[in-house]
Amino acid sequence: MYTVICLFRVKKSDVEEFVKMSRQTGELLKSHGTLEHHICYANELTGRQGSMGILNLIEMEEDEELLLGQSIFKNEDHYYEVMKQIGCNDIIQYLNQHIKNIVEMSRVVTSSFTTETPQ
């Protein structure tokens, strides 16, 4: 499995529109082969049982909400195959085209993870 996660800082006033657009984006990604796409609302950002939380790593403004986007692919090759079909070589470029008016993309945190052992 290969997954791409994105942490979005969204103005509270824009959350509803952002979620709607993110879900539409997810449907488009799935129509091109993405296995799953999720958008998640923040629940607890301060950590538990002595661990750090996201708020230790990301500075939030009072008028912002943090949302997590996750797209799941079979593997890294599958990810690039889907992105090629969509016409982008990276998910962040694709997202930038669709939600740049709602979130400041330079403040989006994105990373990928795989279940395959690194070479």
N, C-alpha and C positions, 0 to 999 in steps of 0.2 A: 504494500500500500504506500502511496505517496500523498501527502496532504499539504496544502498551502493554507496558512492562517494569516489573517489580517486583523489588526486592532485599529479600530476607527474611533477617533474623537469627534463626536457629532454634537453640534449645538442642540440643546434640548428642544428648541422650536423646530428643528429640522428632522428629528428622529423619525417621525411617522413617514415622511417623504423618503428618507434614506432607506428605511426598512422596505418600503414598497419597491423602490428601485433595485435594492439588493436582491429581493426575491425574484424580480423580473430577470435580473442578471443571472441568478442561479438557474432559472428555467432555461435560459438561453444556453448556459454552460452545459446543463444536462442534455439538452437537445443535440449537442455536439459531442456527447460521450462522457462527460463528467459523471462519476458514479453518484456522488452526493454533494449537496451544497446547503450549508446552514448559515443562518444569521442568529446570533445569540445576544441576549441582553445581559449586562453585567449583573451579578448577584452579590458576591462578596469580593471586594478588591483589596482587603487589608491583610490577608493571609490568615492562617490557622495554625494552632499548636506550635507557635514559635517560629513559623516560616514567614518569609517576606511575602508581600502581596504585590499585585501589579502596581498599586499606587506607590510602592517603593521604587519603581522603575520608570513610571510614566507620570509626568506632572499634568494634572487635570485642572481645567478652569471651572469655576462655580457653575457656569451655564452650559457645561458639557456632560454628555453621557458617553460611556465607553461601550462599544459593541464589537463583537468578534465575528468575523466571517471565516468560514472554513469550506474549502473545496477538496474533495477526495477523488483520487485517481487510482488506477490499477498499479502504476509505477511511474517513475520519472519520464520514461519514453512516452507513456500514454498521455501524460500532462502536455508534453511538447506537441504531440499529435493533435490533441484537442485545441491547443493554442494556435497551431498552424491552420486548422479548419476555420477558426474564428477570424484569423487574419492578424494575429498578434504573436509575438514570440515570448511574451511574459504576461502573467495575469494582472500585474499592477498596471501595465500599460493599458490593458483592456478596461480595467476598472476606472482608470483615470479618464478615459473617454466618456464614461457613463455617469460618474458621480462627482466629477471635479467641481461642479457648482454647489455641491452640498458640503463636502469636506475638503480640507486643505491636504492634498495628497502628500506633501512633504512631511506631514506629521503622522502619516499612517505607518504603522509598524507591520512588516510582513516577514514571514519566515516559512521555510518548508521543512518537512520531516518525512522520513521514510522508515519502513520496517526492515528494509534491506541493510545488511551489514556494509558500512562504508568501505570502499576499496583503498 
